[in-house]
Amino acid sequence: MPVPSLPIYDQKSRIKLVIVGVALFIGAITVIYTNLLVQRLSEREQQQIDLYARTLRFMISSEVDDANTNFVSNEIIDANKTIPVILTDGDGNPLDARNLTIPARLSEEKRIAFLREEVEEMKQLHPPIVVELGAGLRNYIYYRDSVLLGQLRTYPLVQLAVITCLSVIAYFAFSYSRRAEQNRVWVGLAKETAHQLGTPLSSLMAWQSYLAESERFKDEPIVEELSKDIRRLQIITERFSNIGSVPILKSEDIATTTRNAIEYLQSRLSRKVVFTIQDDLLPGTTAQVNVPLFDWVIENICKNAVDAMNGKGSITLHLRRPVRSKHQIAIDITDTGKGIPKSKVDRVFLPGYTTKKRGWGLGLALAKRIIENYHEGKLFVKWSEVGRGTTFRLILNE
């Protein structure tokens, strides 16, 4: 029965959802409110253009003296400082233009052509306003939104982009802080484990030394086996001590290093598990590894495979170069176990995830952390099929 992930990851997911939810809420409110402002400003500009048209009709159809004409022109027509407007005759020939940026030094012919292009664009934005002149004659007023209204229309997009950027920054800041917290937990746990192993290990070393020097036991095979296990415990203690410190990577013969790790495991696992190593590398091919930590990764993956096979089956390690990389080494570790459902593939490296009734579910999570954080490589599930097995791919740098 699978054990659920550690609470820290569930909490992490909830907080990320809250961040996304708040960002979406702010974005939605911003868009709605800005659209309301745009609508009101657009209506106001429409009213201003209508007033402009009525004023032209009034000036054309009424007998107005020069003083009143100047007053109306200054107070109503010239008051429009923002809305681009073009007045044309019935045939579409431009008569007047306001609030348009017309290129300098244009000939009259090119100026008229420019204004006609502007009229065609304005037709797509707003229907023209008709100014009746009498006797079947009429003029047309074309216009488009002011620069301010255009900026206001794009404002929600700008604000959404800012909110998105802030949300992404908050998301990654939170993820970084959680990873930093998890790293501190890992380091503290590892250091404390190494410290706790120190006392019984010292005692075992003393007993092994006593037995090795004893006439009665010095030739017994158990003394040699005890010595091997003590050395193994020393390696394990060194591994835990190295967590949190920058490990020293050395150029090691990767095939030999892998064989050494498997030879140790073979003598301590079920004889019903068959190990096979396929080496497609050139003799002497090296990779940058820290041997104690690398052995730990191989051990964790293989022990996980043995559990998946219920202690019976085969494990194949295939050493090769990745297809698209000339400076990396790939190690594919394939078992004949029960496989991983597709819905669970992304979770197998999470601390606390396990399908065993016993265990902490830290082996694969620790292996991934060692390879990716300390060796700058990659560890992932390359292939898995329920009932057939799983292949883990490990990538190392030369």
Secondary structure, 3 states (H helix, E strand, C coil): CCECCCHHHHHHHHHHHHHHHHHHHHHHHHHHHHHHHHHHHHHHHHHHHHHHHHHHHHHHHCCCCHHHHHHHHHHHHCCCCCCCEEEECCCCCEEEEECCCCCCCCCHHHHHHHHHHHHHHHHHHCCCEEEEEECCEEEEEEECCCHHHHHHHHHHHHHHHHHHHHHHHHHHHHHHHHHHHHHHHHHHHHHHHHHHHHHHHHHHHHHHHHHHHCCCCCCCHHHHHHHHHHHHHHHHHHHHHHCCCCCCCEEEEHHHHHHHHHHHHHCCCCCCEEEEEEECCCCCCEEEECHHHHHHHHHHHHHHHHHHCCCCEEEEEEEECCCCCCCEEEEEEEECCCCCCHHHHHHCCCCCCECCCCCCCCHHHHHHHHHHHHCCCEEEEEEEECCCEEEEEEEEEC
